[in-house]
Amino acid sequence: MRLDLGLDVAALTAAIVDIESVSGNERALADAVEEALAPLPHLRVVRDGDTLVARTELGRDQRVILAGHLDTVPLNGNLPSRVEGDRLYGCGTTDMKSGVAVALKLAAALSAPSRDVTYVFYECEEVEADRNGLKRLVETRPGLLEGDFAVLMEPTGGLIEGGCQGTLRAEITVEGRRAHSARAWMGSNAIHSAGVVLDVLRAYEPARPVVDGLEYHEGLNAVFIRGGVAGNVIPDECVVTVNYRFAPDKSLAEAEAYVRDLFPGHRVTIVDGAPAARPGLDHPAAASFVAASGAAVRAKLGWTDVSRFSDLSVPAVNYGPGEPTLAHTKEEHVEIPLIADCERRMLAWLG
């Protein structure tokens, strides 16, 4: 299927939605995007798997990056797309094919933007990180992602969400001593002793640091607990898994150290983690984006792929027409006026 970049942005969104691209099956959509962009003389197009990078090379003083993922979660009886009033329904309408459509319209329309632009359309964002096309570029072809500022076209309801929180999961192991439950006093119940860990979590007061003028709200919560051997055995181990969401004033290493310090005397194992990203709103490119868009700005409470840009020292924000609370739902939809508004604001910034 071909994509006509001359369509209005809502019609283009519908065309993109109707090319099914569940994670791992982005080939047809990646082919269509490449076919649409490759003839444009002002762009150099590079393909890496089912991830595409299109760059202007005009020698401007600044380079900005617009990025969006091509994949969606599995279908839920929500294709093909349909229009009802001012709403476009279908899998991926909000997360995030409407944002991809805006970026494609900009790529076609802006032959001489005010800043050099790198457009990135990548695969496998909705699945395990090792398959993520943007992660692969960061690790293997970082030169393609050099820039001063990045906008990830994630659904934000037309608001600007600066940076993102970091996240880590840690297993807190409480040790005891096994015994027969009929003679419990001869052992030490690790599940009972895990109350000390839960007390720390209950007493936690979330930090609310201000970073680049935006207030973040941290979180520390138990998300799993496991323990027990048999119905007649006093357990000798209990493991509480804790999720820490931290603001971008901490590095991942600092966040790990913070969690370890909270639980002295216990074995703390970091299971996984991803760094936060600063919004960098004091950078001239970011400031001009905020001014030109006229959109309200708030902190991103959650993790997104803007974190990958922080690995390259590129400040980034999230901005797109989709409504995040509708992502991954059967009735996923996007407000058509918001798509056009997003396109207009981005053109004002880059035109």
Secondary structure, DSSP 8 states (H G I E B T S, - for coil): ----TTS-HHHHHHHHHTS--BTT--HHHHHHHHHHHTT-TT-EEEEETTEEEEE--S--S-EEEEEEE--B----S--S-EEETTEEESTTIIIIIHHHHHHHHHHHH-SS-SSEEEEEEES--SS-GGG-HHHHHHHH-GGGG--SEEEE----TT-EEESB-EEEEEEEEEE-B-EEGGGGGGSB-HHHHTHHHHHHHHH------EETTEE---EEEEEEEEE-S-TTEE-SEEEEEEEEEE-TTS-HHHHHHHHHHHSTTSEEEEEEEE--B---TTSHHHHHHHHHH---EEE--S--THHHHHTTT--EEEE-SS-GGGTTSTT-EEEHHHHHHHHHHHHHHH-
